[in-house]
């Protein structure tokens, strides 16, 4: 009997440690009892104070406008698809930093291998694989061995009159993933730190759009004897990609014309008797089609992202999303940034009371809250609380 | 275990309602439940009691259950260990046990938060909740006496 008790104790302590360690199956198991909250939940919600809808009503439209502006910026001003194809905004659904790959939710059978992926007019990589159903595309980011060579140039002035070369995957080095400059000219090469763009090689059968930003030159010397720039022929010239694709939430991908992303959308109810904190509980689970990573919103307010799902309930992470986070000034100008000072653009600082917005391709622009206190670390967000009396909308790819 | 789980859920939900109206310092009666369970449960039953109470609290707080179960187990064990000393204080024993339980719970929660990095809520309302114990001493004694008579 005593040994049984000891064994039970060991199992309980081990399960507790696994729960604290974030083990998915244990977290899921402990959520199974959530319906026990149900009997008293309706009474708590009914007798609780009502949320004030006015602040949200005022902030909803600016958040929507900021999100739409940001989406236009992500699509970029430069054409980011080959002739006869279209660029479509799609969400990043998985990131594998070690492999330098991301997964995108894409319209089934509308994306082909080799399709290019961009963000704000910068080339991120190419589709290197598709799921069996064709609804998830794996992207090899620039520098990955599976990404194809890119015809590039450093523009001296007019497009098409630059110094031309070929960029091949360069793998991972001390300064991150890079591309190698191949077929370089012996007489003229761009000085270090110059931006490199894709060039028009349609005549050679490569439909890669011209003018997309690829990255920045590394290598060579800025102080060559007699002026100008000098490169050692034995040196490997490298180009570092401008954007880290593993930090992005929304990108563009080349698709068949007219293709659109099918999005799931459903309604659910929040448990109002859960204490407000970093997480919340939802009275709907996988039996109603919810999946981890789905976004939950309520009348234009960001509520959270589903992180644990059981058949009849889910747990939401209600912390603001790391990206995209848009700080909107009273004049309507929006800045895509992060909460930490390290992610703010040079010379920019938010003001207390500025709107903090985010967005989802299926839900549009969403209000997160307002800029609160600023300190050495960054800014805090004063969140607007959802109303547990009203249903929430769950959206996901 | 099931009774403690249900009682803890109901009290925690009522505490959430109270906090919504009265602010974050509304007393959390969990310290009293800790005291009653620590003083009146057999030491061999503390593990299951901790699982029920900790799990219930984690459900309402929407936090990982592991931290709450371990913190509850530590608090129950400490109160249970001091049962004889606490019993000597007569009417004050429940209040002292609630205070001790709240301190132990808060300490364990702090350590677990440091180790695991996951939130285990235990703040001032828990200590304020210990002050509710004098109002519960009479009913608890009556229930315990009737339970003993039935046994």
Interface residues (C-beta under 8 A of the other chain):
Chain A: X5 X8 X9 X12 X13 X15 X16 X17 X18 X19 X20 X21 X22 X26 X27 X30 X33 X34 X36 X37 X40 X41 X44 X47 X48 X49 X273 X274 X275 X277 X278 X279 X280 X281 X315
Chain B: X5 X6 X9 X10 X12 X13 X14 X15 X16 X17 X19 X20 X21 X44 X47 X50 X51 X55 X56 X58 X59 X60 X61 X62 X63 X64 X65 X66 X67 X69 X70 X73 X112 X115 X116 X118 X119 X121
